[in-house]
Amino acid sequence: MLFETINKAYNNVFQSEKLSIGVVVPIENYGDNPIPTMQHHLERVKLIENLGFKALWVRDVPFQVPSFGDAGQTFDPFTYLGYLTGQTSKIALGVASIALPLHHPVHIAKSAATIDQLSDGRLILGVASGDRYDEYPAMNINYENRSELFREAFYYIRKSQDNFPSLQNNHFGNLKKHIDILPKATSHKIPMMITGYSQQSLEWNAEYGDGWMYYPRNLYQQQYQIKEWRDLVEKHGEFGKPYLQPLYIDLQDDADFRPQPIHLGFKIGVKHLVNYFQLLKDIGVNHVAINLRFNTQHIEQTLEDLAKNVLPYFHTEIKEQ
């Protein structure tokens, strides 16, 4: 099934039966420290765009929770993407992912549509229920209610694209068609990719989400999950929906270095990485977001090696909205 046409980012990053490759920000090695330095971040974002990576991904980490062990890029995701919007011209700007229950959805809708407008349709919004328990009491939000809060925030963001939207019986407030939410996105909606299960059933996610973002698993398990996802998507609509995942890599100088497991990824040589990506493509993965947190080689050299020796095998067409 072909994917729906939404905005420039979604159309260019996700194409049926193809695999594209992006990079998770911060683009640095901070494996020994939960907090990155964020040095050279802008130069590296510009570099990955110039090298041909399809997307950059930032995360929503409201609090530094030591037990979680990763503060992400430390900057507020929307403020940061607003800055990067003016510093880039073609790379997709992804959020992986906003924890919906921890934010009022009107702020998410307005921020996301603003980034989408300023970037001329380059936003992809990942959404999640949030999995760091400590953040909930810190914001006086009931952790046990995150399933319901996620759904209500999701509906709110979807309705915000309507002119003078109407929405009743929502925890975050009722919309009664006498006020509007501006700006609107560049297309008929903001593409929202659901992370994990987000406390919902896979069928709900397949019906309402624009794609599924899940974590690396063994290929047999992943193939089964993707088939289940695609079957449910086909049941609920006329368009297919993409499947994407992150992958931590520690790229070695030896191209023939055989893969060794690390957290959610591999220490690996470029030839085996190409083979692995081909296997992911064959089972239906549409996008991989590379994370270099544990990469031990020079970051710029790693990015150039990936661009020279991996990206040419996995190319998606540039499409207009």
N, C-alpha and C positions, 0 to 999 in steps of 0.2 A: 504493500500500500504506500502511495506517495504521502509525504508529509504536508501538512497545511502550510500555506503561505501566510506568514505573520509579519515579521519585520526583517530588516536587513540582516541582523545578527542571527536570528533563528534560521532564516533561509540559507545563509552561507555556511553556518556551522553544522547544521543537521540536514543531511540528505540521505534518502533511502538507499540502503545497501552500500553506503560509503562510510569511511572512518576519517574524522578530522582530529587534529591534535592542538591542544591549548596548554597554557602554563598557569600554575597557581602562584599568586603573589602572597608573601614576599619571595622574590627570586634570589634566594641566598641560602647558605648552609648555616642553620642555627640548631643543629641536632643536639648540642650540649646545653642549650639554654632555651627555655620556653618563650623568651622574648627576643624577636629579631632586632637587628640594628637598624634596618630600613635604609642603610647606606646604599647609594647607587641605584635606588629603586626606580627612579624615573629613567635613567639611562638604560636600564635593563628592560623596562616596559617598552621603550622605543625600539630597543634592539629586537625583542621578540616580534614586534609588529613588522619591522623591516625584513626580518628573516622569513616571515611567512606563516608564523603560527596563527591559528584561526581565532583564538580567544584568550583573554586573561580572566582569571577568577580571583575574587576577593571574598573574604568570609565575614560573617557577623559574629563577633565575640564581644558582647557588652561588658563583661567583667573578666579580669585575669584571675582564673580559678587554678591555683597551683596543682591540684589533684588532676586537672585535665591535661596539663602539661604543654599547652600550645596557645599563645595569645594571638595567633593569626598575624595579620599585617598591622595590628594595633590601632590603625586609623579607623574612624567611622566609615563604614562601607560606602554610603551614598555621598558623603562629603569628599571622600577620596576619589570615587568614580567621577564626580563632578570636575575635580582637578584633572584627572587623566583624560576626560572627554576633550578638554582643550589642548591636550598635549599629544593626542593621537588622531588618526583620521579614518582608519578602516578596520582595525581589530575589534572583535566583539567584546563587550564589557559585561562580564558575568558575575553574579553574586551567588556564592555557594556556601551556605544558604542563609537567608533571613529567617530567624526563629520567630514565626508569626505571633505566638502568644505573648511575646515579650515587648511588642510594639503595638501602638494603636494603628489599625490598618489605614486610616486616612493619611497618616504620615508616610507609610510605605507607598501607598498609591500615588501620592503627590510627588514624593522623591523619585520613585521609579519612572513615572511619566516625564518628570523634568529631565532626568538623565537621558531617557529615550529621545526626547525632543532635541536636547542640546547636541546629542551625538548623531542625529539623523537616523534613528532606528537601530542603534547598536547595543541595546540592553537585552540581556537574558536574566530573568529573575528566578533564582533557585529559592525554594521555600521549604521550611522544616518545622517540626514541632518543638525542637530544642531538647538537648539531652544532658545539659549540665544542671543538675538539681539545685546547686547553690544559688544560681541566678534568680530563681523563682521567689524564694522568701526575701531576697534583697530588693525585689520590686513589688513585694506584697501581692504576688500572684500565686494562686493555688496550682502546684505542680500536677496534681491529680486531674485537673480540669483541662490540661493542655490539648487533649484530643478534640473536645468541643470548641475550645478557643481557636484552634487551628482552622477548623472548618468554617467558623463564623468569620474569621479574618479573611480567609480565602474568598468566601462569597462577597464580602464587603469590597475587596480589591477588584474583583470581577465586575461588580455593579458600578463601581466608580467610573468605569469607562462610558457608562450611559450618560446621556444628557439629563440633568436633574434626576438622579437615580432615586428609586424607591426600594427600601429594604426595611422589613419589620422584624421584631422579636430577635434582635441581635444584641449580644452582650456588650458590644462596643458602641451601641447607639442605633437609633432608627433614622432612616433617611426618608423624607416625606415629600419629595419632588418640589420643594420650595427653595432649596439651596443646591448648588452644584459644586463639583470637585474639579479643579483645574490645575495643571493642563491635562489634556487627554494624551494618550500615547499616539505614536505616529501611525499605528495600524488600528485594527478593530479591538485589539486587546494587548496587554502586556504578556509576553510568553512566560508562563510559570512552570518550572520544572520541580517536581516533588522529590524530596530527598528521603531515601529509605522508605519506610511505610508511613512516617509522620503520624503514628497512632491511628491510622485509618486502614481499611481493607484495601488490598491491591485492586479490587474491582472499582472501588470509589476513586482511587488514584488514576486508574486507567480511563475512567469516564470523564473526570474533571480536569486532570492535569494536562499539560502540553508535552510532557516527557517525564521520564523516570531517571533519577540520579541515585545509583547504588554503589556499594563499596566493592573492591576487588574480591572475588571468590575463585575457587578452583573452576576450571573451564567447564566441567560437566555440570556443576551446580549452577553456574552462571547461564549456560545454554538453556537449562530447564527453566530458570527464572525468566529469561528473555522470551522464551516461547509462551510461557504462561501470561506474561505481560502483553505480548502481541495478540494473543487469542482474545484477551479481554478488551483490548483497544478495538479490535475488529468488531467485536460484539456491540460496542457502544457508539461507533461513528464511522464516517466515510473516509477519514484520513488515518494514516499510520502516525505513530508518535515515537520519538527517538529514545534511545537508552544511552546513558553516559556514565562515566566513572572516573574517579581520580586514580593516580598511580604514582607512588613514591619510587624514584629511581636513583641509584648511585652509579652513574655511567663510568665505565672503566676505559682506560686508554687502549687496552687490548680488545680489538673488535670481536675476537672469538671467545671472550671471557664468558663462561657458562653461568647462567643465572643462579644466584644464591638469595634466599628469601631475606628481606628486611621488613620492617613494619609497613604493611599494606603495599608491598612492592618488591623490587629486586635490586641487588647489586648485579650489574649485567653489562655485557659488551653490546655494541651497536648491532651486530649481525643477529644476535639472538633477540634483541629488542624488536627488530623489524619482523622477525618470525612470529614473536608473541603478538604484536599488533595485528599481524595478518590473521592469526587465529581468533583474536577478538573481533575483527571485522567479519570473519566467516560465521561466527555465532550470533552476530547482530548488534555488536556495540557500535554506536555512531560517533562517539567522541570520547577521547581520553584527555584528562587534565593532568599534566605532569607536575609533580611536586618535587622540588630539588632540596628540600630541607636537610636530607641526609647525604646529599651529594658531596663527595670528598675531593672531586677534581675542580679545577678553575671554572667558575660559573659561566663566564663568557665563552670559554672554549667549549664547554659542554653544550651550550645553546647552539653554537656554530656547528658542532659535530652533528647534533640532532637535525639541524636544518639541512645540512649537506647530505647526510646518510640515511635519514629516516623520512623526513617530510615528502621527498619526491615520490615515495611509494603510496602516500595517502593524501590525495588531492581532491578537494571539492570545488565546484564551480562557484564563481562570484555571480550572485543573482541579485537583481534589483527587486525592491519590495513590490 
